[in-house]
Every structure is written in structure tokens, then in C-alpha cells.
């Protein structure tokens, strides 16, 4: 009898172990994770508000949002609803990406990985960080254009020296004083902003010193700028110094 049982077991092959059922304690956690990956009613409504599917890409989400925003221009309530819908969709996609259930794409994959920040070509020494700051490209180009135009006025008419220096001095005062100040986006709020006495004193001092040094530099460089009159060389020197002052210095505190 034992021999028959052994032979039957040999014909049936090796015993296969069945997978163990998931412990009851782990089932609620798995269920919660699955529920988090599925869009909630609010998120589904947000997708519908934008008129896109739940598998839409980042570019598709932003394109739908910008299109609807343009169509509802002037309707503040509608634009706010679109903004809320877009934020909900983005938050849902971010949770999907962080859980690993979303395939990485141009925005929801690569951008979440840490990247080494590019080091600037020029850096200021630590002792100058409180009074100086490297300008942005657009800000610097604007200053060069403005001060260059007014600084060249005496080249065409020598009597414009005082006007050129005066205009550039006023522009430099305005640009330097407001550099780094909070931008409210409202001219009236800017006009009503309390005067910063320290910043005003520093602005006047820096611009006055820059004008004097720039004019002196123009006189010293006059032999090299033989094709210019002395007044034009002084005006260009002062304008260049004022442009440098309001582009690299700052007077507004943190």
C-alpha cells in the first residue's frame, strides 16, 4: 500500500507551494495607496473643466488651460475656477509621479530629478554682497541703451552737456533707488510707498560720486577720444559711471 502511494506521488511531480495570502494588516495600506492613485471626484471634475482626459500630457494640460483662459478673459470667476482646476490636475499628476505610477515625460519626470545648478561666470566677493548685485541681462541692456542715448547728446550739440548729465543723474537716482524694492505692479502704490531715508541718502551719494568720477575719467581719456570735444568726453564719462552705478549697486535692504 505504501509503495502505491509513493508511486502516485512520483507521477504527480514535485509539490508546488501556493502563494501565501496577504496578511490582513497589510490590506488596508494597499487599498489606501490604490485609492490615492485614482483621481478623486474633485480631480475628475477638474479634468472635465479643462476638457481633457485623465491621461493627458503636461503640454496638453497647459494648452487646454491657456486656451480656456484666453476665451474667458475678463471673467474673473471663470479664470479663477480654471486656475483651481489646473492646480488640482497638476497636484494629482505629481502624486502619481512620486508613487511611480506615472511614466516620466518632459515635465513630470526629468524635472523632478535633482540637477546640478550652473555656476555663474561672474560672482561677487562676499564683502560686496550687501551693497552690490549682478544685474539681469534685460536690466543691464536697458540701462546701457538709455544712458548711451542721453550721454551722446553733447556729441551732436555741445550745449547739451548740462542737460545730458542732469537727465542721466535723475534716471540713475530713480533706477538705483527702486532697484530691489518690492514691485506691487501698481504705480499708485509705488508713489504712496514711504520714503526710505537710508536708501535715499545712499542713492544720492553713489550717484553724485559716480558723476564726479565719471566726468574726471572722461577728461583723462580725452587724448584717446580725440574725435570728441571735451564736453562730449565728460558727458560720456559721467553717463558711463552713472550707468554702472545703478546697474551694479543696490541701496534697498532685504
C-alpha positions, 0 to 999 in steps of 0.5 A: 500500500505504501509503495502505491502511494509513493508511486502516485506521488512520483507521477504527480511531480514535485509539490508546488507551494501556493502563494501565501495570502496577504496578511490582513494588516497589510490590506488596508495600506494597499487599498489606501495607496490604490485609492490615492492613485485614482483621481478623486471626484474633485480631480475628475471634475477638474479634468472635465473643466479643462476638457481633457482626459485623465491621461493627458500630457503636461503640454496638453494640460497647459494648452487646454488651460491657456486656451480656456483662459484666453476665451474667458478673459475678463471673467474673473470667476471663470479664470479663477475656477480654471486656475483651481482646476489646473492646480488640482490636475497638476497636484494629482499628476505629481502624486502619481509621479512620486508613487511611480505610477506615472511614466516620466515625460518632459515635465513630470519626470526629468524635472523632478530629478535633482540637477546640478545648478550652473555656476555663474561666470561672474560672482561677487566677493562676499564683502560686496554682497550687501551693497552690490548685485549682478544685474539681469541681462534685460536690466543691464541692456536697458540701462546701457541703451538709455544712458548711451542715448542721453550721454551722446547728446553733447556729441551732436550739440555741445550745449547739451552737456548740462542737460545730458548729465542732469537727465542721466543723474535723475534716471540713475537716482530713480533706477538705483533707488527702486532697484530691489524694492518690492514691485506691487505692479501698481504705480499708485502704490509705488508713489504712496510707498514711504520714503526710505531715508537710508536708501535715499541718502545712499542713492544720492551719494553713489550717484553724485560720486559716480558723476564726479568720477565719471566726468574726471575719467572722461577728461583723462581719456580725452587724448584717446577720444580725440574725435570728441570735444571735451564736453562730449568726453565728460558727458560720456564719462559721467553717463558711463559711471552713472550707468554702472552705478545703478546697474551694479549697486543696490541701496534697498535692504532685504 
